[in-house]
Amino acid sequence: MQSSACRHLKPSWSSLRSVMVQTLLRCVLILAFLDSCRQGGGETVEVARREDQMHSMPQREIICEGLVSYGNYRLFGAAENAKLYAAGVEYDRELWPDLFHTRVDAVVEILPVLLLTQPQKTDTWGNPLTRERKIVSGAGVTPIGLRFLWRDGKEIMPYFEVKASVLGFTQKALSSEATYENWSFHLSQGVKVRLRRRYDLRLGLLSDLHFSDAFVVRSNPALDVMNVDVGLVYHLGGSKKNH
């Protein structure tokens, strides 16, 4: 009787071992699958996080620009028959992407090339005393400015810009009794035209620039000039809508 019972139990133990091995293999496969899913999900989350960071970065632009005066008028300045030419680099960084449907940028600028054409001889207030002319070279820097841009990312983007600058000349500007250093206030409006990929074209069609020595000395001729400025825009990065 005992040997017969043992013979009946042997198949059941072998079956149990087979079931246990199969169950263990299934558990291993399930754990391996879950681990691969976790790693793949982690990579997806990391990629998504990086994309979100890139899209949340503020837009930044470098603009190689040039300015040409085509005339001057007497509004806040007394000097006349003088024109200003400039070339430099402007950096714009987005402050508020959508402030009342307007993109607002901070502006800084460097003007390594600055040329002032003026009469050879002038009086205290910059009035010409001769028809002969001379060129006074200099440089400028804009530590603070703001740009307001509408229709960001479209083909045509109107803008308005205001900049406060410091201009320095190699000779006393506008009058021999004035100063080498002058303070400038520049208003410009125009359009930014979308080109291709990271490039745009900026056309400052209406530009007014005033500079003076703010009566640091007794003589303050000051000058108001009308200008056209053109610039090539390169987008450094950020959540650019037209990229």
C-alpha positions as CSV (number, residue, x, y, z in Angstrom):
1,M,0.0,0.0,0.0
2,Q,2.8,2.5,0.9
3,S,4.7,1.8,-2.3
4,S,1.6,2.2,-4.4
5,A,0.8,5.6,-2.7
6,C,4.4,6.8,-3.4
7,R,4.1,5.9,-7.0
8,H,0.9,8.0,-7.2
9,L,2.6,11.0,-5.5
10,K,5.7,11.2,-7.7
11,P,3.9,12.6,-10.8
12,S,2.3,15.3,-8.7
13,W,5.6,16.6,-7.3
14,S,7.2,16.7,-10.8
15,S,4.2,18.6,-12.1
16,L,4.5,21.0,-9.2
17,R,8.1,21.7,-9.9
18,S,7.3,22.3,-13.6
19,V,4.5,24.8,-12.6
20,M,6.9,26.6,-10.2
21,V,9.6,26.9,-12.9
22,Q,7.1,28.2,-15.4
23,T,5.7,30.7,-12.9
24,L,9.3,31.9,-12.1
25,L,10.1,32.4,-15.8
26,R,6.9,34.3,-16.3
27,C,7.7,36.6,-13.3
28,V,11.2,37.2,-14.7
29,L,9.7,38.1,-18.1
30,I,7.1,40.4,-16.6
31,L,9.8,42.2,-14.5
32,A,12.0,42.6,-17.5
33,F,9.2,44.0,-19.5
34,L,8.2,46.5,-16.8
35,D,11.8,47.6,-16.4
36,S,12.1,48.3,-20.1
37,C,8.9,50.2,-20.1
38,R,10.1,52.3,-17.2
39,Q,13.4,53.1,-18.9
40,G,11.6,54.0,-22.2
41,G,9.1,56.2,-20.3
42,G,12.0,57.9,-18.5
43,E,13.7,58.7,-21.7
44,T,10.5,60.0,-23.2
45,V,9.9,62.2,-20.2
46,E,13.5,63.5,-20.4
47,V,13.1,64.4,-24.1
48,A,9.8,66.1,-23.4
49,R,11.4,68.0,-20.5
50,R,14.2,69.2,-22.7
51,E,11.8,70.3,-25.4
52,D,9.8,72.2,-22.8
53,Q,12.9,73.9,-21.6
54,M,13.8,74.9,-25.2
55,H,10.3,76.2,-25.9
56,S,10.3,78.1,-22.6
57,M,13.5,79.9,-23.3
58,P,13.1,83.6,-24.3
59,Q,13.7,84.6,-27.9
60,R,17.1,86.3,-28.6
61,E,18.3,88.1,-31.6
62,I,21.5,89.6,-33.0
63,I,21.1,92.4,-35.5
64,C,23.9,93.8,-37.7
65,E,22.6,97.3,-38.4
66,G,23.5,100.5,-40.2
67,L,22.0,104.0,-39.8
68,V,22.0,106.9,-42.4
69,S,20.7,110.4,-41.8
70,Y,18.9,112.1,-44.6
71,G,18.2,115.4,-42.9
72,N,17.9,117.3,-39.7
73,Y,15.4,119.7,-38.1
74,R,15.3,122.0,-35.2
75,L,13.1,120.7,-32.5
76,F,15.1,120.2,-29.3
77,G,18.5,121.1,-30.9
78,A,19.9,124.2,-32.4
79,A,22.6,122.7,-34.7
80,E,21.8,122.4,-38.4
81,N,23.4,121.1,-41.6
82,A,24.8,118.0,-39.9
83,K,24.3,114.4,-40.5
84,L,25.0,111.2,-38.6
85,Y,26.1,107.7,-39.9
86,A,26.5,104.7,-37.7
87,A,27.1,100.9,-37.9
88,G,27.0,98.4,-35.1
89,V,25.4,95.3,-33.5
90,E,22.2,95.2,-31.5
91,Y,21.1,92.4,-29.1
92,D,17.4,91.9,-28.3
93,R,16.1,89.6,-25.6
94,E,12.5,88.8,-25.0
95,L,11.0,90.1,-21.7
96,W,7.3,89.5,-22.2
97,P,6.2,87.4,-25.1
98,D,2.5,88.5,-25.1
99,L,1.9,91.8,-23.2
100,F,-1.5,93.0,-24.6
101,H,-0.8,91.1,-27.8
102,T,2.7,92.8,-28.0
103,R,6.1,91.2,-27.6
104,V,8.4,93.4,-25.5
105,D,12.2,93.0,-25.8
106,A,15.1,94.4,-23.9
107,V,17.7,96.1,-26.1
108,V,21.4,96.7,-25.8
109,E,23.7,98.0,-28.6
110,I,27.3,98.7,-29.5
111,L,28.2,101.3,-32.3
112,P,31.9,100.9,-33.1
113,V,31.4,103.1,-36.2
114,L,30.0,106.6,-35.7
115,L,30.6,109.4,-38.2
116,L,29.3,113.0,-37.8
117,T,29.5,115.3,-40.8
118,Q,29.3,119.0,-39.8
119,P,30.5,122.4,-41.0
120,Q,34.2,123.1,-40.5
121,K,33.5,126.1,-38.3
122,T,30.4,126.8,-36.1
123,D,29.4,129.2,-33.4
124,T,28.5,128.3,-29.9
125,W,25.1,126.9,-30.9
126,G,26.3,124.9,-33.9
127,N,25.3,127.4,-36.6
128,P,27.6,127.1,-39.6
129,L,30.2,129.8,-40.2
130,T,31.6,128.3,-43.4
131,R,30.6,126.0,-46.2
132,E,33.5,123.7,-45.7
133,R,32.7,120.5,-44.0
134,K,34.6,117.9,-41.8
135,I,34.0,114.4,-40.5
136,V,34.1,113.7,-36.8
137,S,34.5,110.0,-35.9
138,G,33.4,108.3,-32.7
139,A,31.6,105.4,-31.1
140,G,28.5,104.7,-29.1
141,V,26.9,102.3,-26.6
142,T,23.3,101.7,-25.7
143,P,22.9,100.3,-22.2
144,I,19.2,100.4,-22.1
145,G,16.3,100.2,-24.6
146,L,13.0,98.6,-25.4
147,R,11.4,97.1,-28.5
148,F,7.7,96.5,-29.0
149,L,6.9,94.0,-31.7
150,W,3.5,93.1,-33.2
151,R,2.5,90.0,-35.2
152,D,5.4,88.0,-34.0
153,G,6.2,85.1,-36.3
154,K,4.2,86.5,-39.3
155,E,5.6,87.6,-42.7
156,I,5.5,91.3,-41.8
157,M,6.0,92.4,-38.2
158,P,5.7,96.1,-37.3
159,Y,7.9,97.3,-34.4
160,F,8.6,100.4,-32.4
161,E,11.9,100.9,-30.6
162,V,13.3,103.4,-28.1
163,K,16.9,103.5,-27.0
164,A,19.0,105.7,-24.7
165,S,22.7,105.9,-25.7
166,V,26.0,107.5,-24.9
167,L,28.0,108.8,-27.9
168,G,31.7,109.7,-27.7
169,F,33.6,111.7,-30.5
170,T,37.3,112.2,-31.2
171,Q,36.6,116.0,-31.4
172,K,34.1,118.3,-29.7
173,A,30.9,117.7,-31.6
174,L,28.9,120.4,-33.4
175,S,30.9,123.3,-31.7
176,S,34.4,123.8,-30.5
177,E,32.9,124.9,-27.2
178,A,30.8,121.8,-26.7
179,T,31.9,118.4,-25.3
180,Y,33.3,115.1,-26.6
181,E,30.6,113.0,-24.8
182,N,26.9,113.3,-25.7
183,W,23.7,111.7,-24.6
184,S,21.4,110.3,-27.2
185,F,17.7,109.4,-27.4
186,H,16.6,107.4,-30.4
187,L,13.1,106.5,-31.6
188,S,12.6,104.2,-34.5
189,Q,9.7,102.5,-36.1
190,G,9.4,100.2,-39.1
191,V,8.8,96.6,-40.0
192,K,10.7,93.3,-39.6
193,V,10.3,91.1,-42.7
194,R,10.6,87.3,-42.3
195,L,13.2,85.8,-44.6
196,R,14.1,82.1,-44.2
197,R,15.0,79.9,-41.3
198,R,16.8,82.0,-38.7
199,Y,17.1,85.2,-40.7
200,D,14.9,88.3,-40.9
201,L,15.3,91.8,-42.5
202,R,14.7,94.9,-40.4
203,L,13.6,98.1,-42.1
204,G,13.6,101.2,-39.8
205,L,11.7,103.5,-42.2
206,L,11.0,106.3,-39.7
207,S,13.8,107.1,-37.2
208,D,14.5,110.2,-35.2
209,L,17.7,110.7,-33.1
210,H,18.5,113.5,-30.7
211,F,21.8,114.0,-29.0
212,S,23.3,116.7,-26.8
213,D,25.7,117.3,-24.0
214,A,22.8,118.2,-21.6
215,F,24.4,121.5,-20.7
216,V,27.4,119.9,-19.0
217,V,29.2,122.9,-20.4
218,R,27.8,126.3,-21.4
219,S,27.6,125.4,-25.0
220,N,24.9,122.8,-26.0
221,P,24.2,122.9,-29.7
222,A,22.3,119.5,-29.8
223,L,21.2,117.9,-33.0
224,D,18.0,116.3,-34.2
225,V,18.3,114.1,-37.3
226,M,15.9,111.9,-39.4
227,N,17.3,108.5,-40.4
228,V,16.8,105.3,-42.1
229,D,18.3,102.2,-40.5
230,V,18.5,98.7,-42.0
231,G,19.5,95.5,-40.2
232,L,20.0,91.8,-40.8
233,V,18.4,89.8,-37.9
234,Y,19.8,86.4,-36.8
235,H,17.8,84.4,-34.2
236,L,20.0,82.8,-31.6
237,G,17.3,80.6,-30.2
238,G,14.2,80.4,-28.0
239,S,10.6,79.5,-28.7
240,K,10.5,81.2,-32.1
241,K,7.1,81.0,-33.6
242,N,8.2,81.0,-37.2
243,H,10.9,78.3,-36.8
